[in-house]
Amino acid sequence: MLLVRSIWNGAISFGLVSIPIKLVNATESHSISFRQIHTEDGGRVRYRKVCELEDREITQSEIGKGYEDADGTIIPITDEDLAHLPLPTAKTIEIVAFVPADRIDPLQMDAAYYLQAGGAPAAKPYTLLREALKRSNKVAIAKFALRGRERLGMLRVVEDAIALHGLLWPDEVRAPEGLAPDTKVTVSDKELDLADALMDTLGEIDLDELHDEYREALEEVVAAKAAGEAPPEAPEPARSGKVLDLMAALEKSVREAKESRGEEPGEVRQLPQRKSARAAPKQTGGKKSTAKATPAKKTAAAKKSTAKSTAKSTARSSQGTKKTASAKKTTSAKKTTAKKTTARKRSA
């Protein structure tokens, strides 16, 4: 069993039931850290803690806490002062409510901790709370004090342990006002169908397969430099121009996603219409789409079309009549001329 040092000792207040617990960090960072150095000679750059009044470096044991007042006066605050805060949550995780997990906005989620039962006497009440949370399918909302301030928290079951997620207070979460596009945008059914096809093609993934590629690349650079070798060259970044045709970009994305999974790309076909298919293109921006004409507009358009057809037919008929009349006049004139010529010949 991996022994992890607790960062806080206290108790869970569950009504009149008190459960002694130890707070343990549930996460750990694997990121690579750097030291600051003097670029000319590689020497370490260190920060020294110096007392402004005595102008000398002091040790950690000589350092305490102080609150700076508005006029610049420093008010010393000791650990004993903090231990006697007039708060019930100073050493207690006080459960105030039980709510469905979907009531918690992920934006409020902060650091995560595990709650460890504090000895044998805590085993029974700890297990009782864990099983009650499991059966209710709810999470517990609690208040607790940590690192000098009161915090909001959420208790939930993780395997056989109880986890505590720190939560931001609701007034600490900013509203996303003014961030959505303020221009009128229309999204067609075909575009949504292709987006659905791309989502289906990408599918799901086992989160355990994901890893920090940046850290691995950074480790390669550090190893190469330590061995006196040239660091590996960065691959050519993928060229990404402006997307001029959204439909073409979606179709290409679906094909590439299938090829990356070893599937036959084939032809990108439109998905069959769903029962709850959108009758008209969706439009954001608060205004209704004008893509489809109203019945009144359709009737007016039909009347205009009929009038145009009638006018064309009348014009053609008129032109035909004129041509026929002209032809008859020409034929009649020719016959009259022929008769006069014949009469002259006979009289001669």
Buried (B, 14 or more C-beta within 10 A) or exposed (E): EEEEEBEBEBBBBBEEEBBBBBBBBBEEEEEEEEEEEEEEEEEEEEEEEEEEEEEEEEEEEEEEEEEEEEEEEEEEEEEEEEEEEEEEBBBBBBBEEEEEEEEBEEEBEEBBBBBBBBEEEBEEBBBEBBEBBEEEEBBBBBBBBBEEEBBBBBBBBEEEBBBBBBBBEEEEEEEEEEEEEEEEEBBBBBBBBBBEBBEEBBEEEEEEEEEEEEEEEBEEEEEEEEEEEEEEEEEEEEEEEEEEEBEEEBBBBBBEBBEEEEEEEEEBEEBEEEEEEEEEBEBEEEEEEEEEEEEEEEEEEEEEEEEEEEEEEEEEEEEEEEEEEEEEEEEEEEEEEEEEEEEEEEEE
